[in-house]
């Protein structure tokens, strides 16, 4: 049996952790009230998350449907010090994922004399993954595109707004799977599991110049309600929707899992954790594995108030978040840096 874990608050505000079975039955975990605390206990005991959670019999049944409806479900992972939660991702990792990106950047190439059928940097990166992103066991594969998204303060849970900065040009969804990790005392990365995610980005900024990709990714990201333990199915099939005034205005299937990827998950993990700065004991990492499905690539323009909804089996619950815009605190004025 595969267990899922959900972090939530009771009606009195107290935090609890729930273990959820394949049928959706949720029960309170008695040995820990957060996923991080459970993971730390599992490491100390040399156990899996499921074993650690059931070291003491599970408690009372938890009504997840009510908690979701009442906005009491949190992101599946957090850290008491947000600076010790690192958000990162890799792009151009899925079969077909280069198509949308390629469209963004071909216009610039077409303006160059004699560009002809010259490949964009995006397409070259994608083809590197197709050719070498799935190495033999024990070998190192092609290096993927990599980006930084922020720290734990950029994580939002199901139902919370995804807030676009006031200076943003766009706020667009990216339906993905994310891996969640804890670095052990000896610097070993441990994967806790996987969750649905919306790797929210500014695609207008990115389209303007590929070197602005780093700027476009410094945004919040939403994580689905549950952490799925064990291995990710090789073929994940879901749907990405945008609702406006309660009506679906854009919808498309999305695929993930290694059967639909140009890289193995192990290869993506290696190229992140090969840097010792990402193997600091006690740190938590959330790493986004990429997507091939974007409404922006099809010319859709999001609006404040739109609701992004992403769902996929084997996850039992979707992740749904409205788009919001931060207030303009500084109107057309630069940030002032003062000298001490």
RARA-V129585 format. One record per run of one state. SS is the DSSP state (A for helix, B for strand, O for the rest). FROM is the first residue (numbers start at 1). TO is the last residue. If there is no record, write none. Layout:
# RARA-V129585
ss->SS from->FROM to->TO
ss->SS from->FROM to->TO
This chain:
# RARA-V129585
ss->O from->1 to->3
ss->B from->4 to->9
ss->O from->10 to->14
ss->B from->15 to->20
ss->O from->21 to->25
ss->B from->26 to->28
ss->O from->29 to->34
ss->A from->35 to->45
ss->O from->46 to->48
ss->A from->49 to->53
ss->O from->54 to->60
ss->B from->61 to->62
ss->O from->63 to->63
ss->A from->64 to->69
ss->O from->70 to->72
ss->B from->73 to->73
ss->O from->74 to->81
ss->A from->82 to->84
ss->B from->85 to->91
ss->O from->92 to->93
ss->B from->94 to->94
ss->O from->95 to->96
ss->A from->97 to->110
ss->O from->111 to->120
ss->A from->121 to->132
ss->O from->133 to->144
ss->B from->145 to->151
ss->A from->152 to->154
ss->B from->155 to->156
ss->O from->157 to->161
ss->B from->162 to->164
ss->O from->165 to->171
ss->B from->172 to->172
ss->O from->173 to->174
ss->B from->175 to->183
ss->O from->184 to->188
ss->B from->189 to->198
ss->O from->199 to->200
ss->B from->201 to->201
ss->O from->202 to->202
ss->A from->203 to->208
ss->O from->209 to->209
ss->A from->210 to->217
ss->O from->218 to->220
ss->B from->221 to->223
ss->O from->224 to->225
ss->B from->226 to->228
ss->O from->229 to->235
ss->B from->236 to->244
ss->O from->245 to->246
ss->B from->247 to->256
ss->O from->257 to->257
ss->A from->258 to->260
ss->B from->261 to->261
ss->O from->262 to->264
ss->A from->265 to->273
ss->O from->274 to->275
ss->A from->276 to->278
ss->O from->279 to->283
ss->B from->284 to->288
ss->O from->289 to->295
ss->A from->296 to->298
ss->O from->299 to->306
ss->B from->307 to->313
ss->O from->314 to->318
ss->B from->319 to->325
ss->O from->326 to->340
